Amino acid sequence: MMKKRESFNTRWGFILACIGSAVGMGNIWMFPTRVSLYGGGAFLIPYFIFVALIGFTGVIGEMTFGRATRSGPIDAFGIVCERKGKRKPGEALGLIPVVGSLAMAIGYTVVMGWILKYTVGAFTGATLAPADVDEFSAVFGSMASAFGNTGWQVVILLAAMGILMFGVGGGIEKVNKVLMPVFFLLFVGLGIYVAFQPGAVDGYHYIFRVDGKALGDPKTWIFALGQAFFSLSVAGNGTLIYGSYLSDEENIPAAAGRVAFFDTLAALLASLVIIPAMATTGAKLDQGGPGLLFIFLPNLIKNMPGGKIIVIIFFVAVLFAGLTSLINLYEAPIATVQEKFHLERKPACAVIAVIGVIVSILIQGIVSGWMDVLSIYICPLGAGLAGIMLFWVCGKEYVEKQVNKGRSSHLTTWFYPICKYVYVPVCILVLVLGIALGGIG
């Protein structure tokens, strides 16, 4: 344990940092696609249900777990198991979400290198230079190949580490206080612009239609669950570590509610920009992921009025969303290095930076498979382990005492049984479904 643990300076600094960790590529390149593929409102209905469930259980639980133990996952799991007389097995299990966070951060570094290159290219004109969708595809394919974008991803990693070296209050909090409000303002501006384009209304109808057949399709519910689960960043690492920097005066359930709300708002804003924009050309959104972000959207924006300005606004907003998530992913392993090796923050950042640079360069050509393994196996496993530690090992009395700190009235008595008997099995279900279907996140 560190002699003096850092902390967030303000309530909204913490909330914006958690929103920043949750808002990322899943909101932008996956959520609109799933809204489009699974019946618009027919997808939104189960999505809202699952956001409410996971926000009320997993997000509150991981924040509470971090604050209660004042540590990262390894020591947190160890402290819990020490109550049963066996600290070492707990620490070994806690290593899973920490390694998962580092591995996810490394994969995300590769993606953020792509985004940084396209953001700079938006200003120079390079991003919209290809003539057609085939040329856009060729450019992206070259960049996404092995050793195809090394310089840009090293720059973005160093930028993230530079922020993290300033600590929780001076780095993470200050950056999120700027980037998150600007992100939302930029996407609202894009949404207003798209609303005035001919044909955009067809996109809105497409988003908010309720397809009865899709609503009755189990896949709609499965992928809505996966989208909500991964978007809210429950994995036993990032949310837990941010919670460990909270004071006992903070109302965690209220904070978790705000995080879930703004994360959902970000996803809806992305849909209100991307789906109507595609509708202006008569196109339907049937492909997500990097292909949407780096091939089809630039090709679409190139032919829109004011495309040169729109592409700048769009990629700056995406860069801000991705950078705040990248910072969160690297924080858990950095805090772990500090705790276990008793290093100051800057040397700990340097250690993780070296690992991040080397491994991210080596996985450039296989990053898609790398991220699939993490999202299918490690993230739900980390979330499930954290849930088991808190709700099954610690017990009802401990959980209720910790979650009610900072509140003027006690949280409903339904909280603990729902977490124990619904949320933890849901984590296991996400793991099983992910394995069976090749990923649902």
C-alpha positions as CSV (number, residue, x, y, z in Angstrom):
1,M,0.0,0.0,0.0
2,M,1.2,3.5,-0.8
3,K,1.9,5.8,2.2
4,K,-0.4,8.5,0.8
5,R,-3.0,7.6,-1.8
6,E,-3.9,10.2,-4.4
7,S,-7.4,11.4,-4.8
8,F,-9.8,13.3,-7.1
9,N,-10.1,17.0,-6.2
10,T,-13.8,17.4,-7.0
11,R,-17.0,15.3,-7.3
12,W,-17.4,16.2,-11.0
13,G,-13.8,15.6,-11.7
14,F,-14.3,12.0,-10.7
15,I,-17.6,11.7,-12.6
16,L,-16.1,13.1,-15.8
17,A,-13.1,10.8,-15.4
18,C,-15.4,7.8,-15.2
19,I,-17.5,9.1,-18.1
20,G,-14.2,9.5,-20.0
21,S,-13.3,5.9,-19.2
22,A,-16.7,4.6,-20.4
23,V,-17.1,6.7,-23.6
24,G,-14.9,5.2,-26.3
25,M,-14.9,3.4,-29.6
26,G,-17.7,1.1,-28.6
27,N,-20.0,4.1,-28.4
28,I,-18.9,5.5,-31.8
29,W,-18.2,2.6,-34.1
30,M,-20.3,-0.2,-32.7
31,F,-23.4,1.2,-31.0
32,P,-24.9,3.0,-34.1
33,T,-24.3,-0.2,-36.1
34,R,-26.2,-2.4,-33.6
35,V,-29.0,0.2,-33.4
36,S,-29.2,-0.1,-37.2
37,L,-29.0,-3.9,-37.4
38,Y,-31.3,-4.8,-34.6
39,G,-34.4,-2.8,-35.3
40,G,-33.7,0.7,-33.9
41,G,-35.9,1.1,-30.9
42,A,-36.1,-2.6,-30.7
43,F,-32.5,-2.6,-29.7
44,L,-32.7,0.5,-27.6
45,I,-35.3,-1.0,-25.3
46,P,-33.2,-3.9,-24.0
47,Y,-30.1,-1.7,-24.1
48,F,-31.6,0.8,-21.7
49,I,-32.7,-2.1,-19.4
50,F,-29.2,-3.5,-19.3
51,V,-27.6,-0.1,-18.8
52,A,-29.9,0.4,-15.8
53,L,-29.1,-3.0,-14.4
54,I,-25.3,-2.9,-14.9
55,G,-25.1,0.7,-13.8
56,F,-27.0,0.0,-10.6
57,T,-25.0,-3.1,-9.8
58,G,-21.6,-3.5,-11.5
59,V,-20.6,0.2,-11.7
60,I,-21.6,0.9,-8.1
61,G,-20.0,-2.3,-7.0
62,E,-16.6,-1.7,-8.6
63,M,-16.5,2.0,-7.4
64,T,-17.4,0.8,-3.9
65,F,-14.9,-2.0,-4.0
66,G,-12.1,0.4,-4.9
67,R,-13.0,2.9,-2.3
68,A,-13.4,0.3,0.5
69,T,-9.9,-1.2,-0.1
70,R,-8.1,2.0,-1.2
71,S,-6.1,-0.1,-3.7
72,G,-5.9,-1.6,-7.1
73,P,-7.3,-5.0,-8.1
74,I,-4.4,-7.1,-6.8
75,D,-4.4,-5.7,-3.3
76,A,-8.2,-5.3,-3.3
77,F,-8.7,-9.0,-4.0
78,G,-5.9,-9.9,-1.6
79,I,-7.5,-7.8,1.2
80,V,-10.9,-9.6,0.7
81,C,-9.3,-13.1,0.7
82,E,-7.2,-12.2,3.7
83,R,-10.5,-12.0,5.6
84,K,-10.7,-15.7,5.0
85,G,-7.1,-16.3,5.9
86,K,-5.7,-16.7,2.3
87,R,-4.3,-13.4,0.9
88,K,-2.1,-14.9,-1.8
89,P,-4.8,-16.6,-3.9
90,G,-6.7,-13.3,-3.9
91,E,-3.7,-11.4,-5.2
92,A,-3.2,-14.0,-7.9
93,L,-6.8,-13.6,-9.0
94,G,-6.4,-9.8,-8.9
95,L,-3.6,-10.1,-11.4
96,I,-6.2,-11.1,-14.1
97,P,-8.0,-7.8,-14.4
98,V,-4.7,-5.9,-14.1
99,V,-3.1,-7.8,-16.9
100,G,-6.4,-7.5,-18.8
101,S,-6.3,-3.7,-18.4
102,L,-2.7,-3.4,-19.6
103,A,-3.3,-5.7,-22.6
104,M,-6.4,-3.8,-23.5
105,A,-4.5,-0.5,-23.2
106,I,-1.8,-1.8,-25.5
107,G,-4.3,-2.8,-28.1
108,Y,-6.2,0.5,-27.7
109,T,-2.8,2.3,-28.2
110,V,-2.7,0.8,-31.7
111,V,-6.2,2.0,-32.5
112,M,-5.5,5.4,-31.0
113,G,-2.4,5.7,-33.3
114,W,-4.8,5.3,-36.2
115,I,-7.1,7.9,-34.8
116,L,-4.3,10.4,-34.2
117,K,-3.0,10.0,-37.7
118,Y,-6.5,10.6,-39.2
119,T,-7.1,13.6,-36.9
120,V,-3.9,15.3,-38.0
121,G,-4.7,14.3,-41.6
122,A,-8.1,16.0,-41.2
123,F,-6.3,19.3,-40.7
124,T,-3.7,18.7,-43.5
125,G,-6.2,17.2,-46.0
126,A,-4.7,13.7,-46.1
127,T,-7.7,12.0,-44.4
128,L,-10.0,13.0,-47.3
129,A,-7.5,12.7,-50.1
130,P,-8.5,9.2,-51.4
131,A,-10.9,9.4,-54.3
132,D,-13.3,6.6,-53.5
133,V,-14.2,3.9,-51.0
134,D,-11.7,1.5,-52.5
135,E,-8.8,4.0,-52.1
136,F,-10.0,4.7,-48.5
137,S,-9.9,1.0,-47.8
138,A,-6.4,0.6,-49.3
139,V,-5.0,3.5,-47.2
140,F,-6.5,2.0,-44.0
141,G,-5.3,-1.5,-44.9
142,S,-1.7,-0.2,-45.3
143,M,-1.9,1.7,-42.0
144,A,-3.3,-1.2,-40.1
145,S,-0.7,-3.7,-41.3
146,A,2.3,-4.8,-39.3
147,F,4.6,-1.8,-38.5
148,G,2.3,0.4,-40.6
149,N,1.7,3.2,-38.1
150,T,4.5,3.0,-35.5
151,G,5.3,6.7,-35.1
152,W,1.7,7.9,-34.5
153,Q,0.9,5.2,-31.9
154,V,4.2,6.0,-30.0
155,V,3.2,9.6,-29.9
156,I,-0.3,8.9,-28.5
157,L,1.1,6.6,-25.9
158,L,3.6,9.2,-24.8
159,A,0.9,11.8,-24.7
160,A,-1.2,9.5,-22.4
161,M,1.7,8.8,-20.2
162,G,2.5,12.5,-20.0
163,I,-0.9,13.1,-18.6
164,L,-0.8,10.2,-16.2
165,M,2.6,11.4,-14.8
166,F,0.8,14.4,-13.4
167,G,-1.3,12.1,-11.2
168,V,-5.0,11.7,-10.4
169,G,-6.0,15.3,-9.6
170,G,-3.4,17.1,-11.7
171,G,-3.5,14.9,-14.8
172,I,-6.5,12.5,-15.1
173,E,-9.0,14.9,-13.6
174,K,-7.9,18.1,-15.3
175,V,-7.8,16.5,-18.7
176,N,-11.2,14.9,-18.4
177,K,-12.7,18.1,-17.2
178,V,-11.7,19.6,-20.6
179,L,-12.0,16.8,-23.1
180,M,-15.3,15.3,-22.0
181,P,-17.4,18.6,-22.2
182,V,-15.7,19.4,-25.5
183,F,-16.5,15.9,-26.9
184,F,-20.2,16.3,-26.1
185,L,-20.3,19.8,-27.5
186,L,-18.6,18.7,-30.8
187,F,-21.0,15.8,-31.2
188,V,-24.0,18.0,-30.5
189,G,-22.7,20.4,-33.2
190,L,-22.3,17.5,-35.6
191,G,-25.8,16.3,-34.8
192,I,-27.3,19.8,-35.5
193,Y,-25.4,20.0,-38.8
194,V,-26.6,16.5,-39.9
195,A,-30.2,17.3,-39.0
196,F,-30.3,20.0,-41.7
197,Q,-29.1,17.7,-44.4
198,P,-31.6,16.5,-47.0
199,G,-32.7,13.0,-46.2
200,A,-31.6,13.0,-42.6
201,V,-35.2,12.5,-41.4
202,D,-35.1,9.0,-42.8
203,G,-32.2,8.2,-40.5
204,Y,-34.2,9.3,-37.4
205,H,-37.1,7.1,-38.5
206,Y,-34.6,4.2,-38.8
207,I,-33.2,4.8,-35.3
208,F,-36.5,5.1,-33.4
209,R,-38.6,2.5,-35.3
210,V,-39.5,-0.5,-33.2
211,D,-39.2,-3.6,-35.2
212,G,-41.4,-6.2,-33.5
213,K,-39.6,-9.1,-35.1
214,A,-36.2,-7.8,-33.9
215,L,-37.5,-7.2,-30.4
216,G,-38.5,-10.8,-30.2
217,D,-35.1,-12.0,-31.6
218,P,-32.8,-13.3,-28.8
219,K,-29.8,-11.9,-30.6
220,T,-31.1,-8.4,-30.2
221,W,-31.2,-8.9,-26.4
222,I,-27.8,-10.7,-26.4
223,F,-26.0,-7.9,-28.3
224,A,-27.8,-5.2,-26.3
225,L,-26.4,-6.9,-23.1
226,G,-22.9,-7.1,-24.6
227,Q,-23.0,-3.4,-25.7
228,A,-24.2,-2.2,-22.3
229,F,-21.8,-4.4,-20.4
230,F,-18.6,-3.4,-22.3
231,S,-19.7,0.3,-22.7
232,L,-19.9,0.8,-18.9
233,S,-16.4,-0.5,-18.5
234,V,-17.1,-3.1,-15.8
235,A,-14.0,-5.4,-15.9
236,G,-12.7,-5.3,-12.3
237,N,-10.0,-2.7,-13.2
238,G,-10.6,0.8,-14.4
239,T,-13.7,1.7,-12.5
240,L,-12.3,0.0,-9.4
241,I,-9.1,1.9,-9.5
242,Y,-10.9,5.3,-10.0
243,G,-13.1,4.4,-7.0
244,S,-10.0,3.8,-4.9
245,Y,-9.2,7.5,-5.2
246,L,-12.6,8.6,-3.8
247,S,-13.3,10.0,-0.4
248,D,-15.8,8.5,2.0
249,E,-18.0,11.6,1.6
250,E,-18.8,10.8,-2.1
251,N,-22.2,9.4,-3.0
252,I,-21.2,6.5,-5.2
253,P,-24.7,5.4,-6.4
254,A,-25.4,8.9,-7.5
255,A,-22.1,9.1,-9.3
256,A,-22.7,5.8,-11.0
257,G,-26.1,6.9,-12.2
258,R,-24.5,10.0,-13.9
259,V,-21.8,7.9,-15.5
260,A,-24.4,5.5,-17.0
261,F,-26.5,8.5,-18.2
262,F,-23.7,10.3,-20.0
263,D,-22.3,7.2,-21.5
264,T,-25.7,6.4,-22.9
265,L,-26.0,9.9,-24.1
266,A,-22.7,9.7,-25.9
267,A,-23.8,6.5,-27.7
268,L,-27.1,8.1,-28.7
269,L,-25.3,11.2,-30.0
270,A,-23.1,9.0,-32.2
271,S,-26.1,7.3,-33.6
272,L,-27.9,10.6,-34.2
273,V,-24.9,11.8,-36.2
274,I,-23.8,8.6,-38.1
275,I,-27.1,6.9,-39.1
276,P,-28.8,10.1,-40.4
277,A,-25.6,11.1,-42.2
278,M,-25.6,7.8,-44.0
279,A,-29.3,8.1,-44.7
280,T,-28.6,11.4,-46.7
281,T,-26.9,9.2,-49.3
282,G,-29.5,6.4,-49.1
283,A,-27.0,4.1,-47.4
284,K,-27.8,1.8,-44.5
285,L,-25.4,1.2,-41.7
286,D,-24.6,-2.5,-41.7
287,Q,-20.9,-2.6,-40.7
288,G,-19.2,-1.3,-37.6
289,G,-15.7,-1.3,-36.2
290,P,-12.6,0.2,-37.8
291,G,-14.1,-0.1,-41.3
292,L,-16.9,2.3,-40.4
293,L,-14.6,4.8,-38.8
294,F,-11.7,4.8,-41.2
295,I,-13.2,3.8,-44.5
296,F,-17.0,4.4,-44.9
297,L,-17.4,7.6,-42.8
298,P,-14.5,9.5,-44.4
299,N,-15.8,8.5,-47.8
300,L,-19.2,9.8,-46.8
301,I,-17.9,13.0,-45.2
302,K,-15.8,13.8,-48.3
303,N,-19.0,14.2,-50.4
304,M,-20.9,16.2,-47.8
305,P,-21.2,20.0,-47.9
306,G,-18.4,21.5,-45.6
307,G,-16.8,18.1,-45.5
308,K,-13.3,19.5,-44.7
309,I,-14.6,21.1,-41.5
310,I,-16.8,18.2,-40.6
311,V,-14.0,15.7,-40.7
312,I,-11.9,17.9,-38.4
313,I,-14.7,18.2,-35.8
314,F,-15.5,14.4,-36.1
315,F,-12.0,13.1,-35.6
316,V,-11.1,15.6,-32.9
317,A,-14.1,14.4,-30.9
318,V,-13.2,10.8,-31.5
319,L,-9.6,11.5,-30.4
320,F,-10.8,13.0,-27.2
321,A,-13.1,10.1,-26.4
322,G,-10.4,7.5,-27.1
323,L,-7.7,9.3,-25.2
324,T,-9.7,9.5,-22.0
325,S,-10.4,5.7,-22.3
326,L,-6.7,5.0,-22.9
327,I,-5.7,7.0,-19.8
328,N,-8.1,4.9,-17.7
329,L,-6.9,1.6,-19.1
330,Y,-3.2,2.4,-18.3
331,E,-4.0,3.7,-14.8
332,A,-4.7,0.3,-13.2
333,P,-1.3,-1.2,-14.2
334,I,0.5,2.0,-13.2
335,A,-1.1,2.0,-9.8
336,T,-0.3,-1.7,-9.4
337,V,3.4,-1.0,-10.2
338,Q,3.3,1.7,-7.6
339,E,1.7,-0.5,-5.0
340,K,3.7,-3.7,-5.5
341,F,7.2,-2.2,-6.2
342,H,6.8,1.0,-4.1
343,L,7.7,3.3,-7.0
344,E,6.8,6.9,-7.4
345,R,4.2,7.7,-10.1
346,K,6.7,8.9,-12.8
347,P,9.0,5.8,-12.7
348,A,5.9,3.6,-12.6
349,C,4.6,5.4,-15.7
350,A,7.9,4.9,-17.4
351,V,7.9,1.2,-16.7
352,I,4.4,0.7,-18.2
353,A,5.3,3.0,-21.1
354,V,8.2,0.9,-22.1
355,I,6.1,-2.3,-22.0
356,G,3.3,-0.5,-23.9
357,V,5.6,0.8,-26.7
358,I,7.3,-2.6,-27.3
359,V,4.2,-4.7,-27.3
360,S,2.0,-2.3,-29.2
361,I,4.5,-2.2,-32.0
362,L,4.7,-6.0,-32.1
363,I,0.9,-6.5,-32.3
364,Q,0.0,-3.9,-35.0
365,G,-0.9,-6.6,-37.6
366,I,-2.9,-8.7,-35.2
367,V,-4.6,-6.1,-33.0
368,S,-8.1,-7.2,-34.0
369,G,-7.6,-10.7,-32.7
370,W,-5.8,-9.4,-29.7
371,M,-8.8,-7.2,-28.7
372,D,-11.3,-10.0,-29.4
373,V,-9.5,-12.4,-27.0
374,L,-9.6,-9.7,-24.3
375,S,-13.2,-8.7,-24.8
376,I,-14.4,-12.3,-25.0
377,Y,-12.4,-13.8,-22.1
378,I,-10.6,-11.4,-19.9
379,C,-13.0,-8.5,-19.4
380,P,-16.1,-10.4,-18.3
381,L,-13.9,-12.7,-16.2
382,G,-12.4,-9.7,-14.4
383,A,-15.9,-8.2,-13.8
384,G,-17.2,-11.6,-12.5
385,L,-14.2,-12.1,-10.2
386,A,-14.6,-8.6,-8.7
387,G,-18.3,-9.2,-8.3
388,I,-17.7,-12.6,-6.5
389,M,-15.1,-11.0,-4.2
390,L,-17.3,-8.1,-3.2
391,F,-20.8,-9.7,-3.1
392,W,-20.1,-13.3,-2.3
393,V,-16.9,-13.2,-0.2
394,C,-17.3,-9.9,1.7
395,G,-21.0,-10.4,2.5
396,K,-24.1,-8.3,2.9
397,E,-23.2,-6.3,6.0
398,Y,-19.8,-5.2,4.6
399,V,-21.2,-4.2,1.2
400,E,-24.1,-2.2,2.6
401,K,-21.9,-0.4,5.0
402,Q,-19.4,0.6,2.2
403,V,-22.0,1.5,-0.4
404,N,-23.9,3.8,2.0
405,K,-20.9,5.9,2.9
406,G,-21.5,9.5,1.7
407,R,-25.3,9.0,1.4
408,S,-27.9,10.9,3.4
409,S,-30.2,7.8,3.2
410,H,-29.5,4.1,2.8
411,L,-29.6,2.6,-0.7
412,T,-32.5,0.2,-1.2
413,T,-32.1,-3.2,0.4
414,W,-32.6,-4.8,-3.0
415,F,-29.2,-3.7,-4.1
416,Y,-27.2,-6.5,-2.5
417,P,-29.4,-9.5,-3.6
418,I,-29.7,-8.1,-7.1
419,C,-25.9,-7.7,-7.3
420,K,-25.2,-11.2,-5.8
421,Y,-27.9,-13.2,-7.6
422,V,-28.4,-11.3,-10.9
423,Y,-25.3,-9.2,-11.7
424,V,-22.6,-11.9,-11.0
425,P,-24.5,-14.5,-13.0
426,V,-24.8,-11.9,-15.8
427,C,-21.0,-11.6,-15.9
428,I,-20.7,-15.4,-16.3
429,L,-23.4,-15.2,-19.0
430,V,-21.5,-12.6,-20.9
431,L,-18.4,-14.7,-20.8
432,V,-20.3,-17.8,-22.0
433,L,-22.2,-16.0,-24.7
434,G,-19.0,-14.3,-25.9
435,I,-17.2,-17.6,-26.2
436,A,-20.2,-19.2,-28.0
437,L,-20.8,-16.4,-30.4
438,G,-17.3,-15.1,-31.0
439,G,-17.8,-11.9,-29.0
440,I,-20.8,-9.8,-28.1
441,G,-19.0,-6.6,-27.0
